[in-house]
Amino acid sequence: MTAPPVLQQLLLLLLGLVPRSWAVGSQSSPPPVRCSQSAFAVPLMTALTPMFAAGHPNTSAVAYTTITGFAGITNLLQGTADFAITFVAPTSEHYNSGKKIQLLPLFVVPVVVGYNLPNAVGSLALSVELLASILAGNVTMWSDPALTALNPGLSLPDVPIRVLVRAGDSGATSILTTALNKLSPRWAARFGVFSTPQGFSGSTANLTQCKDDPTMASTIVGTQYSMG
């Protein structure tokens, strides 16, 4: 199996555009291309990198480091990475740093809301404003009228919603809050865009921090009446 030509060209551009040169006759391998990648990208790049290497044997190997949040951009600007795969967009400060940054779209990653509602028959409906209200702590109970109004076919219990968020500097948090900032005027006025749990400091929700996405998923599965 080989990558489609367009994908091969994109990967070639990402992985250095041209093979690195080294001394003719040298017995050593060319130096690796250094990549700081978001944890989101690990499964895809693990699958794509061997495909790319098979078609481009003279191209440098890639040394991956998994990062979170703005760390990939920081590493790129500091010269400790040759390219970065990140879901956090560079800020004006990054663009004004004097280093040239080029952005290439690689793939689309959905950020979804998961929940654990025992004995529920059917799917939970949420609006953007309702999700913003839950994260802000304005809606704290599963039986809140705002939730029951959107879910007339569900029997929602009178218990607190346990809200899970990502710990540390997280691209998922940045993506989520960017969407809420654009779609919810009340969220934009009160919270805005952020990538760390400190951004929720004005929230009165029952928040629990999860160190990464697999931990978030397993915590939702193992915690009744949770959402994250």
C-alpha positions in Angstrom: 0.0 0.0 0.0 1.4 3.4 -0.9 0.2 6.9 -0.1 -1.7 8.8 -2.9 0.6 11.1 -5.0 -0.9 14.3 -3.5 -0.4 13.0 0.0 3.2 11.9 -0.8 3.9 15.4 -2.0 2.5 16.9 1.1 4.5 14.6 3.3 7.6 15.3 1.3 7.1 19.0 1.9 6.5 18.4 5.6 9.4 16.1 6.1 12.0 18.4 4.7 11.1 18.9 1.0 14.4 17.5 -0.2 16.7 14.9 1.3 19.3 16.4 3.6 22.8 16.2 2.2 25.8 14.7 4.0 29.4 13.9 3.1 29.7 11.7 0.0 31.0 8.3 1.0 30.0 8.8 4.6 29.0 5.6 6.3 26.8 7.4 8.7 23.0 7.9 8.1 21.7 11.4 7.4 20.7 13.4 10.4 17.0 12.9 11.4 14.4 15.5 10.7 13.0 16.6 14.1 9.2 16.8 14.6 7.2 18.0 17.5 3.8 16.5 17.1 0.6 16.7 19.1 -0.7 13.5 20.7 -3.6 13.7 18.3 -1.3 13.1 15.4 0.5 10.0 16.7 -1.8 7.3 15.3 -1.9 8.8 11.8 1.8 9.7 11.6 2.7 6.2 12.9 0.8 4.8 9.9 2.0 7.3 7.3 5.7 7.6 8.1 6.7 4.0 7.0 4.7 4.5 3.8 6.5 7.7 3.0 9.9 6.2 3.9 9.4 3.2 1.6 9.0 5.5 -1.4 11.8 7.9 -0.4 14.7 5.8 0.9 17.2 8.6 0.7 15.3 11.0 2.8 16.2 11.6 6.4 14.4 9.6 9.1 12.0 11.5 11.3 12.5 11.8 15.1 9.2 12.5 16.7 8.6 14.1 20.0 5.0 14.2 21.4 4.0 17.6 22.8 0.9 19.5 23.9 -0.5 22.9 23.2 1.9 25.6 22.0 5.0 23.5 22.7 5.3 22.5 19.0 5.3 26.1 17.8 7.7 27.0 20.6 10.1 24.2 19.6 9.9 25.3 16.0 10.8 28.9 16.8 13.6 27.9 19.2 15.2 25.7 16.6 14.7 22.4 18.4 12.2 21.1 15.8 12.3 21.2 12.0 8.5 21.1 11.8 5.6 20.7 14.1 2.2 19.1 13.9 -0.1 21.0 16.2 -3.8 21.8 16.6 -3.1 25.2 18.2 -2.9 28.0 15.7 0.1 30.4 16.0 -0.6 33.7 17.6 0.3 37.2 16.4 3.2 37.0 18.9 4.5 33.9 17.1 4.2 35.5 13.7 6.0 38.7 15.0 8.9 36.7 16.4 11.1 37.2 13.4 10.9 33.6 12.3 9.0 32.6 9.2 6.1 30.2 9.9 4.3 28.4 7.1 1.0 26.6 7.8 0.0 23.5 5.8 -3.3 21.7 6.4 -2.7 18.0 7.0 -5.8 16.4 8.4 -9.1 17.2 10.2 -9.6 16.0 13.7 -13.0 16.2 15.4 -13.3 17.2 19.1 -16.4 15.6 20.5 -18.3 15.7 23.9 -18.6 12.3 25.6 -20.9 11.5 28.5 -21.9 8.7 30.8 -25.6 8.6 31.4 -26.6 5.2 32.9 -29.7 3.5 31.7 -30.4 6.3 29.1 -32.4 5.1 26.1 -31.4 7.2 23.2 -28.8 9.9 22.6 -28.3 13.2 24.5 -29.0 16.4 22.6 -26.8 19.4 23.4 -26.8 22.9 21.9 -23.7 25.1 21.8 -25.2 27.5 24.4 -26.1 24.6 26.6 -22.6 23.1 26.5 -21.2 26.5 27.2 -23.5 26.8 30.2 -22.5 23.4 31.5 -18.8 24.3 31.2 -19.3 27.6 32.8 -21.2 26.1 35.8 -24.6 27.7 35.0 -26.1 24.3 34.4 -24.9 21.8 37.0 -27.7 19.2 37.3 -28.7 16.5 34.7 -32.3 17.4 35.5 -31.9 21.1 34.7 -34.8 22.4 32.6 -32.5 23.5 29.8 -31.4 19.9 29.4 -34.8 18.3 29.8 -36.3 20.7 27.2 -33.9 19.5 24.6 -34.3 15.8 25.6 -38.0 15.2 26.2 -37.5 11.5 25.4 -34.8 10.9 28.0 -35.3 10.4 31.8 -32.6 12.7 33.2 -31.8 12.1 36.9 -31.6 14.7 39.5 -27.8 14.3 40.1 -24.9 16.7 39.5 -23.0 16.7 36.2 -19.4 15.8 36.7 -17.5 17.8 34.1 -14.1 16.5 32.8 -11.6 18.8 31.2 -8.0 18.3 29.9 -5.1 19.1 32.3 -2.1 21.1 31.1 -1.7 22.9 27.8 -4.1 21.1 25.4 -4.8 21.5 21.7 -8.2 19.9 22.3 -9.1 22.6 24.9 -8.0 25.3 22.4 -10.1 23.8 19.6 -13.2 23.5 21.9 -12.9 27.1 23.4 -12.2 28.5 19.9 -15.5 27.0 18.7 -17.4 28.2 21.8 -15.9 31.7 21.4 -17.2 31.9 17.9 -20.6 30.4 18.4 -21.6 31.5 21.9 -21.7 35.2 22.6 -22.0 34.6 26.4 -19.0 32.4 26.4 -17.0 34.9 24.4 -17.9 37.7 26.8 -16.9 35.7 29.9 -14.2 33.2 28.9 -12.8 33.6 25.4 -10.2 31.2 24.0 -7.6 29.3 26.1 -5.7 26.1 26.1 -5.1 25.3 29.8 -7.6 24.5 32.6 -6.7 27.8 34.2 -9.1 29.3 31.6 -12.0 27.7 33.4 -11.1 29.6 36.6 -14.3 31.6 36.5 -16.4 28.5 36.2 -18.5 27.1 39.0 -18.8 23.7 37.4 -17.7 20.5 39.2 -14.5 20.1 37.2 -12.1 17.2 37.1 -8.9 17.4 35.1 -7.6 14.5 32.9 -4.0 14.3 31.9 -4.7 13.3 28.2 -7.4 12.1 25.8 -7.2 8.4 26.6 -7.5 9.2 30.3 -10.5 11.5 29.5 -12.2 8.6 27.5 -11.6 6.0 30.2 -12.7 8.4 33.0 -16.0 9.0 31.2 -16.5 5.3 30.7 -15.8 4.6 34.4 -17.6 7.6 35.9 -21.4 7.7 35.9 -23.1 11.1 35.2 -19.9 12.5 33.8 -19.4 14.7 30.7 -16.2 15.8 29.0 
